[in-house]
Amino acid sequence: MFTTALRNVLAHKARLLMTALAVLLGVAFVAGTLIFSDSVGEAIKNASAKNLKDVAVSVQATSPPGAGPEPAKDGKRATALDQRLADRIRALPGVTWVRSDVTGEATLAGRDGEPIGNGWQNLAVNYQPDADGKDRRYPLAQGRGPASGGEIALAETTAKAAGVHVGDTVRFATDGPVLTKKLVGIVATDDPAVTAGGSLALFDTATAQKLYLHPGQFDELVVAAAPGTDQQALTAKVRALLPAERAEAKSGSALAAEQARRIAEQNSALSKTLLTFAGIALFVGVFIIANTFTMLISQRSREIALLRAVGASRRQVVRSVLVEAALLGLVSSVVGFALGAGIAVGLRAALDANGAGFPDGPVVISPTTVLASLAVGVLVTVLAAWLPSRKAARIAPVEALSTVEAPPTPRSLVLRNVLGALVGGAGVAVMLWVSTLTSGDDLPIAMVGSMLTLTGAIILAPLLSRPLVSLAGLVTSRFFGVSGKLAKENALRNPRRTAATGSALMIGLTLITGMTVAGHSAQAAMDKMAGSGLTADYQVQTTTYVGLDPKLSAKVAEIPGVAAMAPLRGTGFSTAAGPGPDSGFGFLRGTDMDQIGKVTKLTVVQGSLDAVKAGGIAVSESGAKDHGWHAGDTVKVEFYDKKKAELKVGAVYADNEVLGASFAPTSVVDPHLDRLRNDRLLVKTANGTSPALVKEIRKALGDSPLLKIQDRDDLRKETAGQIDTIVNMVYGLLGMAVIIAVVGVVNTLAMSVFERTREIGMLRAIGLARSGIKQMVRLESVVISLFGAVLGMVLGVFLAWAGGSLVGSSFPNYEMLLPWGRLGLFLLIALVVGVLAAVWPARRAARLNVLESIGAQ
């Protein structure tokens, strides 16, 4: 029977080719994901280990309990790590050297004045030369290290991005004002934070301390030890020297383990996402494999009958089909694994080209990845072929010798429809319940409901195919005559086959449609949020959120052409502890009460702004409702600086995204701020937006590269663009599932043509032209594709509607909106898919010899 299975694979190579392609693509997706994750993870791990190569102990500054890490009023951090502590650690037995690090952030301006880097990874450190004048962490590529307050060095990638060379003047900012220094050196680094789109600036130690700390203070002390020194024992000795609650010591091995764990967690999230879509692609492939083996078994029913007649048992027939599937899955998986390795390399290169900046490293192919990829391909193929193999074993020899294909029994279709109704009904019921939920924590329930609904639709697909295909058949019959009618009858002939082929496309379009509708609706909600409540023409803030100097901010209001300017700064507070409507936390924004109404849509529904100007607070309608507050109430609060106060609710205003839950005059907020900084400026102009005015605003604020000046369109694009990015990524990942579905349509049609060879010969003999045969096959393909597309789009819209309440929990303005343009495009794509998928099968059908076809068995 094994020999028979092997010969069957070799005898039906062409008919199994498309099935092999479906398995191949799915395995390639899985293998590519695993290889990519392993390779990137290993590269980052090696780069991190290199940075920790000589580290025996790391001493890091910490904040005492109850004290936050925020800078003091002078904008600088204060730490307990100083030169005296470094000298005491250096004197310990076994210590060879101690490196004293200062770290901060510096954003550089490019040639065009715009900031370079991604803001949160624009690193700045102190350059610490050894006796030979070089810092072992940062090998010099050009020039020398900075040695005075007017000098700076940059990483190679940073200098290239800024367009500067040794000897040039570099413009940068740390917390607002623009600074300039002379570039004296360029260094090499493989720090993942820098290679992944960040930047790196280096100063001499005294300058770095002046910028970020206080003289003589450090953020970290890195201790190196002599070979053979016990890291744990040395760490204990170092820990004994540290000031209580102001610093912590970790061994180099503990740091390495912590970094490895963090890297594994980061890669795990990406891998799980990619593997989820790989699973969807393989799930779609199951339908193609099952369809192919069902059709092959129907076509080989005589052969199976003869095997039974000469003594083959049912179990042997099942094993023969499963061995055939296993051989197909193994060969396809091997080729798919090789393709997956190429995908991993290409994916890494593509992400690097878009600024991912992964460290250099080899392609890592672990035995686990090889075994997992091959096992997935073989198991999926065997499982998909199991039901067809059972069908083959049930064929009676006499029945098989008298007919080519028996239609499914009414009883089996009834059982299938009942099961589908129960599963689908349960799924719909769960999704209707989900539509009443409002917490994002209920997402797992929505996922279960979606899976049940989709599974029910798949089971019911044969039943649903008849009315949908008949409806499409009315169109094809009316406009294409006999060919259209034959196409409809061919699609209706075996509803299971039509359903299985259409279901593969349905799954992909269900997910794509659902994501599109939810994404479009969320995008519209974010667009409303970005623009709602804002009448200002510009919003000004910093890329690193360090805030804006109030003295410089005041100059913006004096610029000709500026009609109004309102600053926004704020602090957190907590209301009375314990149960009741008064308990909870909030954020109070401080602003200029005379200007805020000119830059926002402020609608007072209770009280008056005069009461707020007198030292009260204004609360949003939803905030007032949550706390049970009304205009005139007095509330007790405790600010983040631990100071308590009694505030009078002077006004209640309609919800406004710009103002948030509450605001007050700056005089109420300022006493509770460690450092007086404006979070944002809202600027209203007299004559609309203009590039010249933007330059004037930049100039008034010191022309710092930290500045981010956005008009209302920029704000909308920034917020809505995030959703677009996610949706486009999902399109790309689900594209593999759609491609596999297209392969399934081609495969089904090609095998259907082979199965109907005699019928096609008869049609040709009674006068149907080659063009009519081609048209019939094409229309059958279009009908099947449209069936899958329509069913998938309907399901996708339903799931998006039912899950909309969960999305709406993050977007107050969320309401489901149908993107008719994109939905129409999906339908058009399904139509094109149907036409293209039929090209080869239609051509093959039209080229069949009439006499040979009539004589075919």
C-alpha positions in Angstrom: 0.0 0.0 0.0 3.0 2.3 0.6 4.1 1.6 -3.0 0.6 2.4 -4.2 0.6 5.7 -2.3 4.0 6.7 -3.7 2.9 5.9 -7.2 -0.3 7.9 -6.8 1.7 10.9 -5.8 3.9 10.5 -8.8 1.0 9.8 -11.1 -0.9 12.9 -10.2 1.9 15.4 -9.9 0.0 18.1 -11.9 -3.2 17.7 -10.0 -1.3 17.8 -6.6 0.9 20.8 -7.7 -1.5 23.5 -6.5 -2.2 21.6 -3.2 1.6 21.4 -2.7 1.8 25.1 -3.3 -0.8 25.9 -0.6 1.1 23.8 1.9 4.4 25.3 0.7 3.2 28.9 1.2 1.8 28.2 4.7 5.0 26.4 5.9 7.1 29.2 4.4 5.2 31.7 6.5 5.7 29.7 9.7 9.4 28.9 8.9 10.1 32.6 8.0 8.6 33.8 11.2 10.6 31.4 13.4 13.9 32.0 11.6 13.4 35.8 11.6 12.6 35.8 15.3 15.5 33.6 16.2 18.0 35.5 14.0 17.0 39.0 15.3 16.7 37.8 18.9 20.2 36.2 18.7 21.7 39.4 17.1 20.2 41.7 19.7 21.3 39.2 22.5 24.9 39.2 21.1 25.0 42.9 20.8 23.7 43.3 24.4 26.1 40.7 25.7 29.0 42.5 24.0 28.0 45.7 25.9 28.1 43.6 29.1 31.3 41.7 28.3 33.5 43.3 30.9 30.7 44.2 33.4 31.0 42.4 36.8 28.7 44.7 38.7 26.4 47.5 37.7 25.5 50.2 40.3 22.5 52.3 39.3 21.0 55.3 40.9 17.4 54.9 42.2 14.9 57.2 43.8 13.8 56.7 47.5 10.3 55.4 48.1 7.7 58.1 47.4 10.0 60.2 45.4 9.6 60.3 41.6 12.3 60.3 39.0 11.3 63.7 37.7 14.0 66.4 37.5 14.3 69.0 40.2 13.3 72.6 39.6 16.6 73.4 37.9 15.8 70.7 35.4 18.6 68.3 36.5 18.5 65.0 38.2 20.1 64.4 41.6 21.8 61.1 42.3 23.7 59.5 45.2 26.4 58.2 42.9 29.5 60.4 43.1 33.2 60.3 42.6 33.8 59.4 46.3 31.6 56.3 46.0 33.3 55.3 42.7 36.7 55.6 44.5 35.6 53.4 47.4 34.3 50.7 45.0 37.5 50.9 43.0 39.5 50.1 46.2 37.7 46.8 46.7 39.7 43.6 46.2 39.4 42.2 42.7 38.1 45.4 41.0 40.2 46.4 38.0 38.4 49.5 36.9 35.2 51.5 37.5 33.5 53.4 34.7 31.3 56.3 35.7 28.5 56.9 33.3 26.2 59.9 32.7 23.3 59.4 30.4 20.6 61.7 29.0 18.9 62.7 25.8 20.0 65.1 23.1 18.1 65.8 19.9 20.1 67.0 17.0 19.0 69.2 14.1 19.7 68.1 10.6 20.8 70.3 7.7 17.1 71.3 7.2 16.6 72.2 10.8 14.3 69.2 11.5 15.2 66.8 14.3 16.8 63.5 13.6 16.2 60.2 15.4 13.0 59.0 17.0 13.0 61.2 20.1 12.8 58.6 22.8 16.1 56.9 21.7 18.2 60.0 21.1 20.9 59.1 23.6 23.7 61.2 25.1 26.5 59.8 27.2 29.9 60.9 28.6 33.1 60.0 26.7 35.6 58.3 29.1 39.0 57.9 27.6 41.5 55.4 29.1 45.2 56.1 29.5 45.6 55.9 25.7 42.9 58.6 25.2 40.3 56.3 23.8 36.9 55.0 25.2 36.8 51.2 24.8 32.9 51.4 24.5 33.0 53.6 21.5 35.9 53.0 19.0 36.8 56.1 17.1 36.1 56.1 13.4 37.3 59.6 12.8 38.9 62.4 14.8 39.1 62.3 18.6 36.9 62.2 21.6 35.4 65.4 23.2 37.7 67.0 25.8 36.1 70.3 26.6 32.7 72.0 27.0 32.6 73.2 23.4 33.1 69.8 21.8 30.9 66.9 20.9 31.3 63.4 19.2 28.6 61.5 17.3 27.9 58.0 16.3 28.5 57.2 12.6 24.8 56.8 11.8 23.9 60.0 13.7 26.5 62.1 11.9 25.3 60.7 8.5 21.7 61.5 9.3 22.5 65.0 10.4 24.8 65.6 7.4 27.7 66.8 9.5 31.5 66.1 9.3 34.4 66.5 11.7 35.0 70.2 12.2 31.3 71.2 11.6 29.1 73.0 14.2 26.4 70.7 15.6 23.0 72.2 16.7 21.1 70.2 19.4 18.8 70.5 22.4 18.4 68.6 25.6 15.4 70.3 27.3 14.5 73.3 25.2 17.1 75.9 24.3 19.2 75.2 21.3 23.0 74.5 21.9 25.9 74.4 19.6 29.2 72.5 19.8 32.0 71.6 17.5 32.1 68.1 16.1 35.6 66.6 16.9 35.0 62.9 16.5 32.8 60.2 15.1 32.5 56.8 16.9 31.3 53.3 16.0 28.6 51.6 18.1 26.3 48.6 17.8 24.0 49.7 20.6 20.6 48.4 19.4 18.9 51.6 20.7 21.0 53.6 18.3 21.0 51.3 15.3 17.2 51.0 15.6 16.6 54.6 14.6 18.0 56.5 17.6 21.0 58.8 17.8 24.0 59.1 20.0 25.9 62.2 21.2 29.0 62.1 23.4 30.3 64.9 25.7 33.2 65.0 28.1 32.2 64.0 31.6 32.1 67.5 33.1 29.9 68.8 30.2 27.5 65.8 30.5 27.1 66.4 34.2 26.4 70.0 33.6 23.7 69.2 31.1 21.9 66.4 33.0 23.1 66.1 36.6 25.1 68.1 39.1 28.9 68.3 39.2 30.5 65.1 40.4 27.4 62.9 40.1 26.7 59.9 37.9 23.8 57.7 36.7 25.6 54.4 36.8 28.9 53.0 38.0 30.1 50.0 35.9 32.6 47.7 37.7 35.0 45.4 36.0 36.8 42.6 37.9 39.9 40.5 37.6 39.5 37.0 36.0 38.3 34.5 38.5 36.5 37.0 40.8 33.2 35.7 42.1 30.6 38.2 40.7 28.0 37.4 43.4 30.5 38.0 46.3 31.8 41.2 44.7 28.2 42.4 44.2 27.5 41.9 47.9 30.6 43.9 48.8 29.6 46.7 46.5 26.0 46.7 47.8 27.3 47.2 51.3 28.9 50.5 50.3 25.8 51.9 48.7 23.5 54.5 50.4 20.3 53.0 51.5 17.4 53.4 49.0 19.4 55.6 46.7 21.2 53.0 44.6 21.1 49.3 43.7 23.8 46.9 42.6 23.3 44.0 40.1 25.8 41.4 39.0 26.8 41.2 35.3 25.3 37.8 35.0 22.0 39.1 36.5 21.9 41.9 34.0 22.6 39.5 31.1 19.8 37.3 32.3 17.4 40.2 32.6 18.3 41.5 29.1 17.8 38.0 27.7 14.4 37.8 29.3 13.4 41.2 28.0 14.6 40.4 24.5 12.7 37.1 24.6 9.5 38.9 25.6 9.9 41.4 22.8 10.4 38.7 20.2 7.7 36.6 21.7 5.0 39.3 21.0 6.2 39.7 17.4 6.5 36.0 16.8 3.0 35.3 18.2 1.5 38.0 15.9 3.2 36.6 12.8 2.4 33.0 13.7 -1.2 33.9 14.2 -1.4 35.0 10.6 0.6 31.9 9.5 -2.0 29.8 11.3 -4.7 31.5 9.3 -2.9 30.8 6.1 -2.5 27.1 7.0 -6.2 27.0 8.0 -7.2 28.3 4.6 -4.9 25.6 3.1 -6.8 22.9 4.9 -9.8 23.5 2.7 -7.7 23.2 -0.5 -6.0 20.0 0.7 -9.3 18.4 1.7 -11.0 19.5 -1.5 -8.1 18.1 -3.6 -8.1 14.7 -1.9 -11.9 14.5 -2.1 -11.8 15.1 -5.8 -8.9 12.7 -6.3 -10.7 10.0 -4.4 -13.8 10.5 -6.5 -11.8 10.3 -9.7 -9.9 7.2 -8.4 -13.0 5.3 -7.2 -12.5 2.5 -9.7 -8.9 2.1 -8.6 -9.9 2.0 -4.9 -12.6 -0.5 -5.7 -10.1 -2.8 -7.4 -7.8 -2.6 -4.4 -10.7 -3.6 -2.2 -11.6 -6.4 -4.6 -8.1 -7.9 -4.4 -8.1 -7.9 -0.6 -7.2 -4.4 0.7 -9.0 -3.6 3.9 -10.7 -0.3 4.7 -7.9 0.5 7.2 -5.3 -0.1 4.5 -7.2 2.3 2.1 -7.2 5.0 4.8 -3.5 4.5 5.5 -2.7 4.6 1.8 -4.4 8.0 1.4 -2.8 9.4 4.6 0.6 8.2 3.5 0.0 9.9 0.1 -0.9 13.1 2.1 2.2 12.8 4.3 4.5 12.4 1.4 2.9 15.5 -0.3 3.2 17.4 3.0 6.8 16.4 3.6 8.0 17.4 0.1 6.0 20.7 0.2 7.3 21.5 3.7 10.9 21.0 2.7 10.5 23.4 -0.2 8.4 25.8 2.0 11.1 25.8 4.7 13.8 26.8 2.1 11.4 29.6 0.9 10.8 30.6 4.6 14.5 31.1 5.1 14.5 33.5 2.1 11.4 35.3 3.5 13.2 35.8 6.9 16.2 37.4 5.2 14.0 39.5 3.0 11.8 40.6 6.0 14.8 41.6 8.0 16.3 43.6 5.1 12.9 45.3 4.4 12.5 46.3 8.1 16.1 47.6 8.2 15.5 49.7 5.1 12.5 51.3 7.0 14.6 52.2 10.0 14.3 49.1 12.2 18.1 49.0 12.5 18.6 45.4 13.8 22.2 44.6 14.8 24.2 42.5 12.3 24.2 38.8 12.8 23.9 35.5 11.0 20.7 33.7 10.0 19.9 31.4 12.8 18.2 28.1 11.9 17.6 26.0 15.0 16.7 22.3 14.9 13.5 23.2 16.7 12.5 25.5 13.8 13.3 22.8 11.2 11.3 20.2 13.1 8.4 22.5 13.9 8.1 23.7 10.3 8.2 20.2 8.8 5.8 18.8 11.4 3.3 21.6 10.9 3.2 21.0 7.1 2.9 17.3 7.4 0.3 17.3 10.2 -1.8 19.9 8.5 -1.8 17.9 5.2 -2.5 14.6 6.9 -5.3 16.0 9.1 -6.9 17.7 6.0 -6.8 14.4 4.1 -8.3 12.3 7.0 -12.0 12.9 6.2 -11.4 12.2 2.4 -9.6 9.0 3.4 -12.5 7.9 5.5 -14.8 8.5 2.6 -12.5 6.4 0.3 -12.7 3.5 2.8 -16.5 3.6 2.8 -16.9 3.2 -0.9 -18.3 -0.2 -1.8 -16.5 -1.9 -4.7 -19.7 -2.6 -6.7 -21.0 1.0 -6.2 -17.6 2.4 -7.2 -17.4 0.3 -10.4 -20.8 1.5 -11.5 -20.4 5.3 -11.0 -17.7 8.0 -10.9 -19.1 10.1 -8.1 -22.1 9.7 -5.8 -23.7 12.8 -4.5 -23.6 13.3 -0.7 -26.5 11.6 1.1 -29.3 13.7 2.3 -28.8 12.5 5.8 -25.2 13.7 5.9 -26.2 17.1 4.6 -29.0 17.4 7.2 -26.6 16.5 10.0 -24.1 19.0 8.7 -26.7 21.8 8.4 -28.0 21.1 12.0 -24.4 21.1 13.4 -23.7 24.3 11.5 -26.8 26.0 12.7 -26.0 25.1 16.3 -22.4 26.3 16.1 -23.2 29.4 14.1 -26.2 30.3 16.3 -24.0 30.0 19.4 -21.4 32.3 17.7 -24.0 34.9 16.8 -25.5 34.8 20.3 -22.1 35.4 21.8 -21.4 38.3 19.4 -24.7 39.9 20.2 -23.8 39.7 23.9 -20.4 41.2 23.0 -22.1 44.1 21.4 -23.4 45.1 24.8 -20.0 45.0 26.5 -17.8 48.0 26.8 -14.5 46.9 28.3 -11.4 46.0 26.3 -10.8 43.1 28.8 -13.7 41.3 27.1 -11.7 40.8 23.9 -11.2 37.1 24.5 -15.0 36.6 24.6 -15.2 38.4 21.2 -12.5 36.2 19.7 -14.4 33.1 20.8 -17.6 34.4 19.4 -15.9 35.3 16.1 -14.4 31.8 15.8 -17.8 30.2 16.5 -19.5 32.4 14.0 -16.9 31.8 11.3 -16.9 28.1 12.0 -20.7 27.9 11.7 -20.6 29.8 8.4 -18.0 27.3 7.1 -20.1 24.3 8.1 -23.2 25.9 6.6 -21.5 27.0 3.4 -22.9 24.2 1.3 -26.4 25.3 2.3 -25.7 29.0 1.8 -24.0 28.4 -1.5 -27.2 27.3 -3.3 -29.2 30.6 -2.9 -26.2 32.8 -3.4 -24.9 30.9 -6.5 -28.4 30.7 -7.9 -28.7 34.5 -7.6 -25.4 35.0 -9.3 -26.5 32.4 -11.9 -29.4 34.6 -12.8 -27.0 37.3 -13.9 -24.6 34.9 -15.7 -27.5 33.2 -17.5 -29.1 36.5 -18.6 -25.9 38.1 -19.9 -23.9 35.0 -21.1 -26.6 32.6 -22.3 -25.8 28.9 -22.3 -22.2 29.4 -20.9 -23.6 31.3 -18.0 -26.3 28.7 -17.3 -23.8 25.9 -17.5 -21.5 27.7 -15.1 -24.2 28.1 -12.6 -25.2 24.4 -12.8 -21.5 23.3 -12.5 -21.1 25.4 -9.3 -24.4 23.9 -7.9 -23.6 20.4 -8.9 -21.5 19.7 -5.8 -22.3 22.2 -3.1 -19.7 20.8 -0.7 -16.9 21.4 -3.2 -18.2 24.9 -4.1 -18.5 25.7 -0.4 -15.0 24.4 0.4 -13.4 26.4 -2.4 -15.4 29.6 -1.6 -14.8 29.2 2.2 -11.0 29.5 1.7 -11.6 33.0 0.2 -14.3 33.7 2.7 -12.0 33.4 5.7 -9.5 35.8 4.3 -12.1 38.4 3.3 -14.0 38.0 6.6 -10.8 39.1 8.5 -9.8 41.8 6.0 -13.3 43.3 5.9 -13.7 43.2 9.7 -10.4 44.9 10.2 -11.1 47.4 7.5 -14.5 48.4 8.9 -13.2 48.6 12.5 -10.1 50.5 11.4 -12.0 52.9 9.2 -14.5 53.6 12.1 -11.7 54.0 14.6 -9.8 56.3 12.2 -12.9 58.5 11.9 -13.3 58.5 15.7 -9.6 59.5 16.1 -10.0 62.2 13.5 -12.9 63.6 15.4 -10.9 63.4 18.7 -8.0 65.3 17.1 -10.1 68.1 15.8 -13.0 68.2 18.3 -12.8 71.1 20.7 -9.9 72.8 19.0 -10.2 76.1 17.2 -6.5 77.0 17.4 -4.6 76.9 14.1 -1.4 75.4 15.7 -0.5 73.1 18.6 3.1 73.5 19.8 5.0 70.9 21.9 8.3 69.1 22.1 9.1 65.8 20.6 10.5 64.5 23.9 7.7 66.0 26.1 10.2 67.9 28.2 7.9 71.0 28.0 8.4 74.6 26.9 9.8 77.5 28.9 6.9 79.8 30.0 9.1 82.9 29.4 9.7 81.9 25.8 6.1 80.8 25.4 4.9 84.3 26.3 6.9 85.6 23.3 4.7 83.6 20.9 1.7 85.7 21.9 3.6 88.9 20.8 4.3 87.6 17.3 2.4 89.7 14.6 -0.3 87.6 13.2 -1.0 85.6 16.4 -4.5 86.4 17.6 -4.5 84.3 20.8 -2.2 81.9 22.6 -3.1 79.7 25.5 -0.6 77.5 27.4 -1.5 74.1 28.9 0.3 72.6 31.8 -0.9 70.3 34.5 -0.6 68.0 37.5 -2.3 65.0 38.9 -4.5 64.7 41.9 -6.5 62.2 43.9 -9.8 62.8 45.5 -11.0 61.6 48.9 -10.0 57.9 49.5 -12.6 55.2 50.1 -15.8 54.2 48.5 -18.2 56.7 47.0 -18.5 59.0 44.0 -15.7 61.2 45.3 -12.9 58.6 45.1 -10.5 58.4 42.2 -7.7 60.1 40.4 -7.7 63.0 37.9 -5.5 65.4 36.0 -5.9 69.1 36.3 -4.8 71.3 33.4 -3.7 74.9 34.1 -4.2 77.5 31.4 -4.8 81.2 30.7 -8.4 81.7 31.5 -8.6 84.8 29.3 -7.3 83.0 26.2 -8.5 79.4 26.4 -12.0 80.3 25.1 -10.4 81.7 21.9 -8.5 78.5 21.0 -11.0 75.8 22.0 -14.7 75.2 21.6 -15.6 75.7 25.3 -19.3 75.3 26.1 -20.3 75.9 29.8 -23.4 73.9 30.8 -23.3 74.8 34.6 -21.9 77.6 36.5 -19.6 80.3 34.9 -16.0 80.8 33.9 -15.9 83.8 36.3 -16.1 81.5 39.2 -13.2 79.5 37.7 -11.1 82.6 37.2 -11.6 83.4 40.9 -9.6 80.3 41.8 -12.1 77.5 41.2 -11.9 74.6 38.7 -13.9 73.6 35.7 -15.0 70.0 35.2 -16.2 68.1 32.1 -19.7 66.7 32.0 -18.5 63.1 32.0 -16.1 63.9 34.9 -18.8 65.6 36.9 -21.1 62.7 36.3 -18.5 60.1 37.4 -17.7 62.0 40.6 -21.2 63.2 41.3 -20.1 66.9 41.2 -22.1 70.0 40.4 -21.3 73.6 39.9 -20.8 75.2 43.4 -19.6 72.0 45.1 -16.4 72.0 47.1 -14.1 69.0 46.7 -11.1 67.9 48.7 -8.1 66.8 46.7 -4.5 65.8 47.3 -2.0 66.8 44.6 1.0 64.7 43.5 3.3 66.8 45.7 1.3 65.6 48.7 -0.3 69.0 49.3 -4.0 69.0 50.1 -6.5 71.6 49.0 -10.2 72.3 48.8 -11.3 73.4 45.3 -14.7 74.8 44.3 -16.3 73.5 41.1 -16.9 76.8 39.3 -18.2 75.4 36.0 -19.2 72.2 34.2 -18.4 72.2 30.5 -19.3 69.9 27.6 -16.7 67.2 27.0 -13.7 68.6 25.2 -10.7 66.4 24.1 -8.3 69.3 24.3 -9.1 70.3 27.9 -9.6 66.8 29.2 -11.5 66.1 32.4 -10.7 69.4 34.3 -8.9 72.7 34.0 -8.2 75.8 36.2 -6.1 79.0 36.1 -2.4 78.5 36.1 -2.3 80.1 39.5 -4.1 77.0 40.9 -1.7 74.5 39.2 1.7 76.1 39.4 2.3 75.8 43.2 2.2 72.0 42.7 4.7 71.7 39.9 8.3 70.8 40.6 9.3 72.6 37.4 7.4 75.2 35.6 7.0 74.0 32.0 4.2 74.2 29.5 3.1 70.9 28.1 1.5 72.5 25.0 0.8 75.8 23.4 -2.5 76.4 21.5 -2.0 79.2 18.9 -4.8 81.0 17.0 -3.7 83.1 14.1 -5.4 86.1 12.6 -5.0 85.0 8.9 -4.8 81.2 9.0 -1.8 79.0 8.7 1.4 80.0 6.9 5.0 78.7 6.7 6.3 82.2 7.6 4.4 82.2 10.8 5.7 78.8 11.7 9.2 80.1 11.3 8.4 83.0 13.6 7.0 80.7 16.3 10.2 78.5 16.0 12.4 81.6 16.3 10.5 82.9 19.4 10.9 79.5 21.1 14.7 79.4 20.5 14.6 77.5 17.2 15.1 74.3 19.1 15.1 70.9 17.2 12.8 69.6 19.9 9.9 71.7 18.7 6.9 70.1 17.0 4.5 72.5 15.5 1.3 71.0 14.0 -1.8 72.4 12.4 -5.1 70.6 12.7 -4.5 68.5 9.5 -1.2 67.4 11.0 -2.9 66.3 14.2 -5.5 64.4 12.3 -2.9 62.6 10.1 -0.8 61.8 13.1 -3.6 60.1 15.1 -5.5 58.5 12.2 -2.2 57.4 10.5 -1.6 55.0 13.3 -4.7 53.1 12.5 -3.8 53.1 8.8 -0.5 51.6 9.5 -2.0 48.7 11.5 -4.7 48.0 8.9 -2.1 48.0 6.1 0.1 45.6 8.0 -2.9 43.3 8.5 -3.6 43.5 4.7 0.0 42.4 4.1 -0.1 39.5 6.5 -3.5 38.3 5.4 -2.4 38.6 1.8 -0.8 35.2 2.1 -4.1 33.6 3.1 -5.8 35.2 0.1 -3.1 34.0 -2.2 -3.6 30.5 -0.9 -7.3 30.9 -1.4 -6.7 31.9 -5.1 -4.5 28.8 -5.5 -7.5 26.8 -4.2 -9.8 28.2 -6.8 -7.3 27.3 -9.6 -6.8 23.8 -8.2 -10.6 23.1 -7.9 -11.3 24.3 -11.4 -8.4 22.4 -12.9 -9.4 19.2 -11.3 -13.0 19.8 -12.1 -12.1 20.2 -15.7 -10.3 16.9 -15.6 -13.3 15.3 -13.9 -15.7 16.6 -16.5 -13.5 15.8 -19.5 -16.2 13.6 -21.1 -18.9 16.2 -20.5 -16.8 18.9 -22.0 -16.2 16.7 -25.1 -20.0 16.2 -25.5 -20.6 20.0 -25.2 -18.0 20.5 -27.9 -19.6 17.8 -30.1 -23.0 19.4 -30.0 -21.7 22.7 -31.1 -20.3 24.7 -28.1 -17.3 26.6 -29.3 -13.9 26.7 -27.6 -14.7 30.3 -26.5 -17.9 29.1 -25.0 -16.0 26.4 -23.0 -13.5 29.0 -21.8 -16.4 31.4 -20.8 -18.2 28.6 -18.9 -15.1 27.8 -16.8 -14.4 31.5 -16.2 -17.9 32.2 -15.1 -17.9 29.2 -12.8 -14.7 30.6 -11.2 -16.2 34.1 -10.9 -19.4 32.7 -9.3 -17.4 30.7 -6.7 -15.2 33.7 -6.0 -18.1 36.1 -5.6 -19.9 33.6 -3.3 -16.8 33.4 -1.0 -16.3 37.2 -1.2 -19.9 38.2 -0.4 -20.2 35.7 2.4 -16.9 36.9 3.9 -17.8 40.5 3.6 -21.1 40.1 5.3 -19.5 38.1 8.1 -16.7 40.7 8.4 -19.2 43.6 8.7 -21.3 41.7 11.3 -18.2 40.9 13.4 -17.0 44.5 13.2 -20.4 45.8 14.3 -20.6 43.4 17.2 -17.1 44.1 18.4 -17.5 47.8 17.9 -18.5 48.4 21.5 -15.1 47.1 22.6 -13.2 49.4 20.2 -15.5 52.3 21.3 -14.2 51.9 24.9 -11.0 53.5 23.7 -12.7 56.1 21.3 -15.6 58.1 22.9 -16.6 59.2 19.4 -16.6 55.7 17.9 -19.5 54.7 15.6 -19.4 52.1 12.9 -18.9 53.5 9.4 -18.8 51.4 6.3 -16.0 52.2 3.9 -18.1 51.7 0.7 -15.1 52.4 -1.5 -12.9 49.7 0.0 -15.8 47.2 0.2 -16.4 47.8 -3.5 -12.7 47.3 -4.2 -12.8 44.0 -2.3 -15.7 42.8 -4.5 -13.9 43.9 -7.6 -10.7 42.1 -6.5 -12.8 38.9 -6.0 -14.2 39.3 -9.5 -10.6 39.7 -10.9 -9.4 36.8 -8.8 -12.2 34.7 -10.3 -11.2 35.7 -13.9 -7.5 35.2 -13.4 -7.8 31.9 -11.5 -9.7 30.4 -14.4 -7.1 31.3 -17.1 -5.2 28.1 -17.0 -8.2 25.7 -16.3 -10.3 27.4 -19.0 -7.4 27.2 -21.6 -6.9 23.5 -20.7 -10.6 22.8 -21.1 -10.9 24.5 -24.4 -7.9 22.6 -25.8 -9.3 19.1 -25.0 -9.7 16.9 -28.1 -13.4 16.2 -28.7 -13.1 12.5 -29.6 -10.6 11.7 -26.9 -12.8 13.5 -24.4 -16.0 11.6 -25.3 -14.1 8.3 -25.0 -12.7 9.2 -21.6 -13.8 7.2 -18.5 
